[in-house]
């Protein structure tokens, strides 16, 4: 896993990368980055990721407040 700073993140998103938030639904609903899709980590599998575009990069993020 590689940390991505904002300027690089912005470029990736502008180029079509997919942004995935892996926190539970309640935390996603409370606050998430614009354009992020919520797939909670505990449900991350082939079924829940089936809608992702295989040819586009995927950026996964979470925030635990620590």
JORA-V500341 format. One record per pair of residues at least 12 apart in sequence whose C-alpha atoms are under 8 Angstrom apart, sorted by the first residue. I is the first residue (numbers start at 1). GAP is how many residues later the second one is. D is the distance in whole Angstrom. If there is no record, write none. Layout:
# JORA-V500341
i = {I	I}
gap = {GAP	GAP}
d = {D	D}
This chain:
# JORA-V500341
i = {12	16	16	17	17	17	17	18	18	18	18	18	18	19	19	19	19	19	19	19	20	20	20	20	20	20	20	20	21	21	21	21	21	21	21	21	22	22	22	22	22	22	22	23	23	23	23	23	23	24	24	24	25	25}
gap = {45	40	41	39	40	41	42	18	34	38	39	40	41	16	17	18	39	40	41	42	16	17	18	19	38	39	40	41	15	16	17	18	19	39	40	41	16	17	18	19	38	39	40	15	16	17	18	39	40	15	16	17	13	15}
d = {8	6	7	6	5	6	7	8	8	7	6	5	6	7	5	6	6	5	6	8	5	5	6	7	7	6	5	6	6	6	5	6	7	6	5	6	6	5	4	5	7	6	6	7	7	5	6	6	7	8	5	7	7	7}
